[in-house]
Amino acid sequence: MARYQVTLDWVDGPTRTIDAEADETVLAAARPDAALPFGCRTGACGSCVGRLLEVDGEVSDETGVDVADAFAYRRTPRALKPRHRDDGYVLLCIASPRANSRIAVGSQVQSELVDNPWK
């Protein structure tokens, strides 16, 4: 079974690299050592969202690397609109790696998707 290194990069926080097999989700591979936020674990709530930064050393913003190049979903990611997927967001509870990657994670990434009405 193929194994991939996934670097979890908390915004304004630590960075941790995990090993994940191609048939396991990033959330499952990270637990219990890395405290990733999650809720439903079915791709419906968006609590576990991350933003793809690099795939195999290529910066996603500069090269136009697609999330589909780095991850396969176990089911449709209902919490993400097509524009979110196009912008590099990925649901870590249902995404299995297909390449070495670096992902921005944490509550600040989730807040990028949802406008705060209290600002």
Stockholm file with secondary structure:
# STOCKHOLM 1.0

chainA/1-119         MARYQVTLDWVDGPTRTIDAEADETVLAAARPDAALPFGCRTGACGSCVGRLLEVDGEVSDETGVDVADAFAYRRTPRALKPRHRDDGYVLLCIASPRANSRIAVGSQVQSELVDNPWK
#=GR chainA/1-119 SS CCEEEEEEEETTSCEEEEEEETTSCHHHHHTTTSCCCCSSSSSSSCTTEEEEEEETTEEHHHHTCCHHHHEEESSCCTTSCHHHHHTTEEETTTEEESSCEEEEESHHHHHHHSCCTTC
#=GC SS_cons         CCEEEEEEEETTSCEEEEEEETTSCHHHHHTTTSCCCCSSSSSSSCTTEEEEEEETTEEHHHHTCCHHHHEEESSCCTTSCHHHHHTTEEETTTEEESSCEEEEESHHHHHHHSCCTTC
//
